[in-house]
Amino acid sequence: MYRADMTTTLNTVFTQFKENPVNWALAAVLAYVIRSYAQSSKPSAIPAKHPDVIVFNNYTPKTLLPFDGTGEDGRVLMGVNGSVYDVTRGRNFYGPGGPYANFAGHDASRGLAKNSFDMDMITDPSLAIDKLEDLAPDEWESLREWEQHFAAKYLLVGKLVENE
């Protein structure tokens, strides 16, 4: 009985294939899906990688100098009102060849306060940190706005301290 039912079913399937060529296409797609599923292996796991750890450091004007974007690691750090920010993400602006490249590796506070990007706004790194005592109230306001900009956009990586 079972054999007769199987023969009838096979005859029906073959008849359907002969009468309708769309069934061949459907069978091919079904075979492809089954084959793909059978051959698929587990996706390889991507090993977890901890992001680079950046330690909060104290930087002096002298130790800040190498971080102008030309070093081996290409990092760009900049001092703003006693804080040091990693502005590497903005290297098009602060890195070599950028419009604010003279601030890279320096305390940029005076230049930002005065909205001047000239080299004479940069204090000699071998001297004491510029106390900015001669700034006008509107210049202090400008510096605070720049500081808020950097704090919102870049990673705070350190504090600017006097040379030893």
Stockholm file with secondary structure:
# STOCKHOLM 1.0

chainA/1-164         MYRADMTTTLNTVFTQFKENPVNWALAAVLAYVIRSYAQSSKPSAIPAKHPDVIVFNNYTPKTLLPFDGTGEDGRVLMGVNGSVYDVTRGRNFYGPGGPYANFAGHDASRGLAKNSFDMDMITDPSLAIDKLEDLAPDEWESLREWEQHFAAKYLLVGKLVENE
#=GR chainA/1-164 SS CHHHHHHHHHHHHHHHHHHCTHHHHHHHHHHHHHHHHHHCCCCCCCCCCCCCCCCCEEECHHHHTTCBSCSTTCCBEEEETTEEEECGGGHHHHSTTSTTGGGTTSBCHHHHHTTCCCGGGSCCTTSCCCCCTTCCHHHHHHHHHHHHHHHHHSEEEEEECCCC
#=GC SS_cons         CHHHHHHHHHHHHHHHHHHCTHHHHHHHHHHHHHHHHHHCCCCCCCCCCCCCCCCCEEECHHHHTTCBSCSTTCCBEEEETTEEEECGGGHHHHSTTSTTGGGTTSBCHHHHHTTCCCGGGSCCTTSCCCCCTTCCHHHHHHHHHHHHHHHHHSEEEEEECCCC
//
